[in-house]
Every structure is written in C-alpha cells, then in structure tokens.
Amino acid sequence: MSHRVFTDPEGVSWQVWDVRPATSTESIQLRTEYAEGWLAFESELWRKRLVPIPEGWTEWTDEQLFDACKRAVQQPDRKRLIE
C-alpha cells in the first residue's frame, strides 16, 4: 500500500492510499467495481474512492491528485462498498 498526503487549493489536507483487496476467501463480497482495488482519499470531513487505481499516481503532483480527488465518488459510509 502506497500513501501520500497533499493539500488542496482550499487548504484541506488529504491522505491518499491505494486499497487492494485480498484474494482470500472472505465473507464480505465487494461491489464488482471495487474488486480490483481503489484509490482512497480521506480528509477530516470527507472520504472518497476512485476506481480503478490510476497507474503512476504515487508520482503525481498535488494538482493531479486534487483533480483525481474531484473525480472520486464520496463515500460517507464504508457499507456502500459492500454488496
């Protein structure tokens, strides 16, 4: 799992990391679009997810990360990831 921190133009600090679900037999079934993993964005107030994980995102500038964050889907509750 890679991890980055950036500050958006409004001064909000975001943590970003890639999530790659284990392929073990787990009792939780992820929605199909999340099966291959996602990029998680989290600030003090917001949680967002972007699928699929963009190649090379760890090398992106803060501006590129913010653009991806704007495209990410807000996730107010972890249960939304579960079928």
OpenMM code with the backbone's topology and positions (N, CA, C; nanometers):
from openmm import Vec3, app, unit

residues = "MET SER HIS ARG VAL PHE THR ASP PRO GLU GLY VAL SER TRP GLN VAL TRP ASP VAL ARG PRO ALA THR SER THR GLU SER ILE GLN LEU ARG THR GLU TYR ALA GLU GLY TRP LEU ALA PHE GLU SER GLU LEU TRP ARG LYS ARG LEU VAL PRO ILE PRO GLU GLY TRP THR GLU TRP THR ASP GLU GLN LEU PHE ASP ALA CYS LYS ARG ALA VAL GLN GLN PRO ASP ARG LYS ARG LEU ILE GLU".split()
positions = [
    Vec3(0.0849, -0.1178, 0.0000),
    Vec3(0.0000, 0.0000, 0.0000),
    Vec3(0.0892, 0.1237, 0.0000),
    Vec3(0.0676, 0.2084, -0.0979),
    Vec3(0.1371, 0.3365, -0.1049),
    Vec3(0.0510, 0.4429, -0.0388),
    Vec3(0.1147, 0.5488, 0.0092),
    Vec3(0.0442, 0.6529, 0.0830),
    Vec3(0.1022, 0.7886, 0.0476),
    Vec3(0.0138, 0.8874, 0.0280),
    Vec3(0.0565, 1.0246, 0.0019),
    Vec3(-0.0316, 1.1185, 0.0825),
    Vec3(0.0178, 1.2398, 0.1056),
    Vec3(-0.0589, 1.3464, 0.1694),
    Vec3(-0.0436, 1.4687, 0.0811),
    Vec3(-0.1549, 1.5385, 0.0567),
    Vec3(-0.1479, 1.6631, -0.0185),
    Vec3(-0.2488, 1.7611, 0.0384),
    Vec3(-0.2293, 1.8877, 0.0069),
    Vec3(-0.3211, 1.9934, 0.0493),
    Vec3(-0.3863, 2.0510, -0.0749),
    Vec3(-0.5197, 2.0570, -0.0742),
    Vec3(-0.5907, 2.1096, -0.1910),
    Vec3(-0.5858, 2.2625, -0.1922),
    Vec3(-0.6325, 2.3258, -0.3001),
    Vec3(-0.6263, 2.4714, -0.3104),
    Vec3(-0.7013, 2.5473, -0.2005),
    Vec3(-0.7957, 2.4790, -0.1322),
    Vec3(-0.8700, 2.5438, -0.0243),
    Vec3(-0.8041, 2.5216, 0.1114),
    Vec3(-0.6874, 2.4573, 0.1121),
    Vec3(-0.6148, 2.4352, 0.2367),
    Vec3(-0.6529, 2.3093, 0.3111),
    Vec3(-0.7336, 2.2233, 0.2497),
    Vec3(-0.7754, 2.0986, 0.3130),
    Vec3(-0.6671, 1.9931, 0.2912),
    Vec3(-0.6268, 1.9280, 0.3991),
    Vec3(-0.5269, 1.8225, 0.3912),
    Vec3(-0.5955, 1.6890, 0.3621),
    Vec3(-0.5428, 1.6167, 0.2626),
    Vec3(-0.5963, 1.4873, 0.2215),
    Vec3(-0.4890, 1.3806, 0.2349),
    Vec3(-0.5296, 1.2639, 0.2807),
    Vec3(-0.4455, 1.1457, 0.2755),
    Vec3(-0.4963, 1.0611, 0.1587),
    Vec3(-0.4041, 1.0003, 0.0864),
    Vec3(-0.4404, 0.9177, -0.0290),
    Vec3(-0.3626, 0.7876, -0.0205),
    Vec3(-0.4299, 0.6766, -0.0447),
    Vec3(-0.3624, 0.5481, -0.0473),
    Vec3(-0.4384, 0.4523, -0.1377),
    Vec3(-0.3664, 0.3519, -0.1859),
    Vec3(-0.4307, 0.2515, -0.2700),
    Vec3(-0.4763, 0.1353, -0.1829),
    Vec3(-0.5918, 0.0826, -0.2168),
    Vec3(-0.6504, -0.0309, -0.1451),
    Vec3(-0.6636, -0.1447, -0.2449),
    Vec3(-0.6025, -0.2559, -0.2111),
    Vec3(-0.6081, -0.3736, -0.2973),
    Vec3(-0.6614, -0.4894, -0.2122),
    Vec3(-0.7884, -0.5252, -0.2349),
    Vec3(-0.8490, -0.6305, -0.1532),
    Vec3(-0.7732, -0.7620, -0.1638),
    Vec3(-0.7679, -0.8327, -0.0532),
    Vec3(-0.7053, -0.9643, -0.0507),
    Vec3(-0.7873, -1.0601, -0.1357),
    Vec3(-0.7216, -1.1562, -0.1927),
    Vec3(-0.7927, -1.2538, -0.2755),
    Vec3(-0.8342, -1.3769, -0.1961),
    Vec3(-0.8152, -1.3701, -0.0647),
    Vec3(-0.8543, -1.4840, 0.0189),
    Vec3(-1.0061, -1.4954, 0.0225),
    Vec3(-1.0521, -1.6069, 0.0693),
    Vec3(-1.1963, -1.6270, 0.0797),
    Vec3(-1.2475, -1.5537, 0.2025),
    Vec3(-1.3060, -1.4394, 0.1791),
    Vec3(-1.3614, -1.3579, 0.2868),
    Vec3(-1.5132, -1.3634, 0.2784),
    Vec3(-1.5799, -1.3396, 0.3890),
    Vec3(-1.7251, -1.3449, 0.3907),
    Vec3(-1.7876, -1.2202, 0.3296),
    Vec3(-1.7087, -1.1152, 0.3140),
    Vec3(-1.7614, -0.9906, 0.2575),
    Vec3(-1.7383, -0.9905, 0.1072),
    Vec3(-1.8421, -0.9614, 0.0328),
    Vec3(-1.8322, -0.9508, -0.1123),
    Vec3(-1.8324, -0.8031, -0.1506),
    Vec3(-1.7272, -0.7599, -0.2207),
    Vec3(-1.7198, -0.6209, -0.2653),
    Vec3(-1.7997, -0.6025, -0.3924),
    Vec3(-1.8493, -0.4813, -0.4114),
    Vec3(-1.9128, -0.4489, -0.5375),
    Vec3(-1.8125, -0.4755, -0.6494),
    Vec3(-1.8590, -0.5149, -0.7639),
    Vec3(-1.7732, -0.5516, -0.8757),
    Vec3(-1.6712, -0.4440, -0.9088),
    Vec3(-1.7116, -0.3183, -0.9099),
    Vec3(-1.6194, -0.2108, -0.9483),
    Vec3(-1.5045, -0.1926, -0.8491),
    Vec3(-1.5192, -0.2436, -0.7280),
    Vec3(-1.4147, -0.2321, -0.6270),
    Vec3(-1.3285, -0.3578, -0.6153),
    Vec3(-1.3597, -0.4614, -0.6883),
    Vec3(-1.2913, -0.5902, -0.6741),
    Vec3(-1.1417, -0.5820, -0.7033),
    Vec3(-1.1011, -0.4964, -0.7948),
    Vec3(-0.9598, -0.4841, -0.8311),
    Vec3(-0.8877, -0.3764, -0.7501),
    Vec3(-0.9597, -0.3108, -0.6611),
    Vec3(-0.8995, -0.2090, -0.5759),
    Vec3(-0.9451, -0.0689, -0.6112),
    Vec3(-0.9057, 0.0267, -0.5269),
    Vec3(-0.9443, 0.1656, -0.5465),
    Vec3(-0.8417, 0.2567, -0.4817),
    Vec3(-0.8486, 0.3826, -0.5179),
    Vec3(-0.7657, 0.4847, -0.4558),
    Vec3(-0.8532, 0.5542, -0.3530),
    Vec3(-0.8106, 0.5532, -0.2286),
    Vec3(-0.8877, 0.6131, -0.1199),
    Vec3(-0.8357, 0.7533, -0.0913),
    Vec3(-0.9276, 0.8471, -0.0787),
    Vec3(-0.8968, 0.9849, -0.0414),
    Vec3(-0.9699, 1.0124, 0.0886),
    Vec3(-0.9011, 1.0698, 0.1864),
    Vec3(-0.9673, 1.0987, 0.3134),
    Vec3(-0.9153, 1.2300, 0.3708),
    Vec3(-1.0123, 1.3164, 0.4058),
    Vec3(-0.9805, 1.4406, 0.4764),
    Vec3(-1.0514, 1.4325, 0.6112),
    Vec3(-1.0462, 1.5404, 0.6857),
    Vec3(-1.1139, 1.5410, 0.8153),
    Vec3(-1.2645, 1.5208, 0.8001),
    Vec3(-1.3214, 1.5708, 0.6895),
    Vec3(-1.4662, 1.5647, 0.6710),
    Vec3(-1.5138, 1.4682, 0.5636),
    Vec3(-1.4271, 1.4295, 0.4722),
    Vec3(-1.4719, 1.3535, 0.3559),
    Vec3(-1.3927, 1.2252, 0.3367),
    Vec3(-1.4623, 1.1263, 0.2793),
    Vec3(-1.3997, 1.0020, 0.2340),
    Vec3(-1.4447, 0.9819, 0.0904),
    Vec3(-1.3493, 0.9545, 0.0027),
    Vec3(-1.3820, 0.9344, -0.1380),
    Vec3(-1.3073, 0.8132, -0.1909),
    Vec3(-1.3597, 0.7567, -0.3001),
    Vec3(-1.2975, 0.6415, -0.3634),
    Vec3(-1.2951, 0.6630, -0.5144),
    Vec3(-1.1823, 0.6245, -0.5747),
    Vec3(-1.1660, 0.6353, -0.7196),
    Vec3(-1.1275, 0.4986, -0.7737),
    Vec3(-1.2030, 0.4507, -0.8707),
    Vec3(-1.1722, 0.3245, -0.9371),
    Vec3(-1.1588, 0.3489, -1.0865),
    Vec3(-1.0704, 0.2783, -1.1521),
    Vec3(-0.9678, 0.1913, -1.0950),
    Vec3(-0.8515, 0.2741, -1.0402),
    Vec3(-0.7547, 0.2059, -0.9803),
    Vec3(-0.6354, 0.2742, -0.9293),
    Vec3(-0.5548, 0.3230, -1.0494),
    Vec3(-0.5328, 0.4546, -1.0606),
    Vec3(-0.4568, 0.5059, -1.1752),
    Vec3(-0.3088, 0.4663, -1.1677),
    Vec3(-0.2546, 0.4289, -1.2808),
    Vec3(-0.1121, 0.3948, -1.2869),
    Vec3(-0.0292, 0.5199, -1.2586),
    Vec3(0.0754, 0.5036, -1.1804),
    Vec3(0.1690, 0.6113, -1.1555),
    Vec3(0.1217, 0.7205, -1.0619),
    Vec3(0.0105, 0.6976, -0.9913),
    Vec3(-0.0465, 0.8031, -0.9073),
    Vec3(0.0501, 0.8471, -0.7970),
    Vec3(0.1386, 0.7602, -0.7534),
    Vec3(0.2320, 0.7962, -0.6461),
    Vec3(0.3320, 0.9024, -0.6902),
    Vec3(0.3454, 0.9200, -0.8197),
    Vec3(0.4384, 1.0195, -0.8740),
    Vec3(0.3683, 1.1486, -0.9152),
    Vec3(0.2392, 1.1537, -0.9001),
    Vec3(0.1620, 1.2707, -0.9426),
    Vec3(0.1915, 1.3922, -0.8554),
    Vec3(0.1693, 1.5098, -0.9136),
    Vec3(0.1788, 1.6346, -0.8386),
    Vec3(0.0546, 1.6472, -0.7500),
    Vec3(0.0588, 1.7405, -0.6564),
    Vec3(-0.0596, 1.7661, -0.5727),
    Vec3(-0.1787, 1.8071, -0.6584),
    Vec3(-0.1535, 1.8835, -0.7639),
    Vec3(-0.2625, 1.9270, -0.8529),
    Vec3(-0.3267, 1.8067, -0.9220),
    Vec3(-0.2479, 1.7127, -0.9663),
    Vec3(-0.3029, 1.5927, -1.0288),
    Vec3(-0.3822, 1.5090, -0.9285),
    Vec3(-0.3316, 1.4992, -0.8067),
    Vec3(-0.4057, 1.4269, -0.7034),
    Vec3(-0.5381, 1.4953, -0.6733),
    Vec3(-0.5378, 1.6279, -0.6683),
    Vec3(-0.6611, 1.7009, -0.6422),
    Vec3(-0.7613, 1.6804, -0.7558),
    Vec3(-0.7140, 1.6800, -0.8807),
    Vec3(-0.8033, 1.6542, -0.9944),
    Vec3(-0.8666, 1.5154, -0.9820),
    Vec3(-0.7868, 1.4167, -0.9427),
    Vec3(-0.8399, 1.2813, -0.9235),
    Vec3(-0.9402, 1.2789, -0.8083),
    Vec3(-0.9100, 1.3532, -0.7033),
    Vec3(-0.9991, 1.3606, -0.5875),
    Vec3(-1.1344, 1.4188, -0.6271),
    Vec3(-1.1335, 1.5174, -0.7147),
    Vec3(-1.2595, 1.5769, -0.7609),
    Vec3(-1.3429, 1.4759, -0.8385),
    Vec3(-1.2788, 1.3822, -0.9062),
    Vec3(-1.3499, 1.2794, -0.9835),
    Vec3(-1.3958, 1.1628, -0.8967),
    Vec3(-1.3359, 1.1486, -0.7795),
    Vec3(-1.3671, 1.0358, -0.6910),
    Vec3(-1.5085, 1.0475, -0.6354),
    Vec3(-1.5644, 0.9346, -0.6023),
    Vec3(-1.7014, 0.9277, -0.5505),
    Vec3(-1.6980, 0.9363, -0.3987),
    Vec3(-1.7799, 1.0265, -0.3451),
    Vec3(-1.7880, 1.0422, -0.1995),
    Vec3(-1.8431, 0.9158, -0.1371),
    Vec3(-1.7824, 0.8727, -0.0256),
    Vec3(-1.8230, 0.7519, 0.0456),
    Vec3(-1.8493, 0.7860, 0.1916),
    Vec3(-1.9707, 0.8241, 0.2263),
    Vec3(-1.9976, 0.8606, 0.3653),
    Vec3(-1.9969, 0.7438, 0.4618),
    Vec3(-2.0096, 0.6219, 0.4080),
    Vec3(-2.0214, 0.5059, 0.4945),
    Vec3(-1.9525, 0.3875, 0.4289),
    Vec3(-1.8700, 0.3158, 0.5027),
    Vec3(-1.7992, 0.2002, 0.4487),
    Vec3(-1.8950, 0.0966, 0.3892),
    Vec3(-2.0156, 0.0883, 0.4403),
    Vec3(-2.1113, -0.0107, 0.3939),
    Vec3(-2.1442, 0.0070, 0.2456),
    Vec3(-2.1222, 0.1237, 0.1895),
    Vec3(-2.1509, 0.1458, 0.0485),
    Vec3(-2.0584, 0.0651, -0.0416),
    Vec3(-1.9477, 0.0167, 0.0090),
    Vec3(-1.8557, -0.0630, -0.0705),
    Vec3(-1.8980, -0.2089, -0.0774),
    Vec3(-1.9917, -0.2472, 0.0075),
    Vec3(-2.0325, -0.3876, 0.0191),
    Vec3(-2.1632, -0.4101, -0.0550),
    Vec3(-2.1708, -0.5228, -0.1259),
    Vec3(-2.2942, -0.5573, -0.1981),
    Vec3(-2.4027, -0.5977, -0.1018),
] * unit.nanometer
topology = app.Topology()
chain = topology.addChain("A")
for resn in residues:
    res = topology.addResidue(resn, chain)
    for name in ("N", "CA", "C"):
        topology.addAtom(name, app.Element.getBySymbol(name[0]), res)
